[in-house]
Structure formats: structure tokens, C-alpha cells
């Protein structure tokens, strides 16, 4: 029961968690949370690969269920 997420959906979810868009280089969006001092790179693709999504979740300390609720 895995759901795929797009880069746009991930950016929207992370903005709700307090991340801001720092800059963009090509198809990659660099986001930063000033409170927690965490930087994340989001590929702006139609579908984020499973391993990339897992690494983003691990860095942000977010479960798949929490991500689905936010989106």
C-alpha cells in the first residue's frame, strides 16, 4: 500500500512543517528549516522514487502516515 508523491506535494507538505524554499537549481528545490536547522533537497519530478522519499522522511523525521495526513 505504497503511495507515490510528486515533488510539488512534498514541497507543499514541508512548507506546512515550517520549511522555506531557499533556492532552486534546475529541477531540484532546496528547502531549509531555520528552527531545526535542517536542509532538504526535493527533486521536482512527477513521481519521487521510493529511496529518495525514504531519505527525505528520515532527514525530516517524518513517517509515511504523517506525510499522508499533511498532504
C-alpha positions in Angstrom: 0.0 0.0 0.0 2.6 2.5 -1.0 1.6 5.9 -2.3 3.8 7.9 -4.6 4.3 11.6 -4.1 5.2 14.3 -6.5 7.9 16.9 -5.8 5.1 19.6 -5.7 3.2 17.6 -3.0 6.4 17.2 -0.9 7.2 20.9 -1.1 3.7 21.8 0.0 3.9 19.3 2.9 7.3 20.6 4.1 6.1 24.2 3.9 3.3 23.3 6.3 6.0 21.9 8.6 7.9 25.2 8.6 10.4 24.7 5.8 11.1 27.5 3.4 12.3 27.4 -0.2 15.9 28.5 -0.1 16.6 28.3 -3.9 16.2 26.0 -6.9 18.8 24.7 -9.3 17.3 23.0 -12.3 14.7 20.5 -11.2 15.8 20.4 -7.6 14.3 22.6 -4.9 16.5 23.3 -1.8 14.4 23.8 1.4 15.6 24.8 4.8 14.0 24.9 8.3 15.6 27.6 10.4 14.2 26.4 13.7 15.6 22.8 13.4 18.5 23.8 11.1 17.7 21.1 8.6 18.2 21.4 4.8 16.5 19.1 2.3 16.7 18.8 -1.4 13.5 17.9 -3.2 13.5 16.7 -6.8 10.7 18.5 -8.6 9.6 15.4 -10.5 6.1 13.9 -11.2 7.0 10.9 -9.0 9.6 10.7 -6.2 11.4 7.4 -6.1 11.0 5.2 -3.0 14.6 5.5 -1.8 14.6 9.3 -2.2 11.4 9.6 -0.4 12.7 7.4 2.4 15.8 9.5 2.8 13.8 12.8 2.9 11.5 11.3 5.6 14.5 10.1 7.6 16.2 13.5 7.5 12.9 15.4 8.4 11.9 12.7 11.0 8.5 12.1 9.4 6.6 8.9 9.0 4.7 7.9 5.8 1.4 8.1 7.8 2.2 11.6 9.0 3.1 12.7 5.4 -0.2 11.3 4.1 -2.1 13.3 6.7 -0.3 16.5 5.9 -0.8 16.2 2.2 
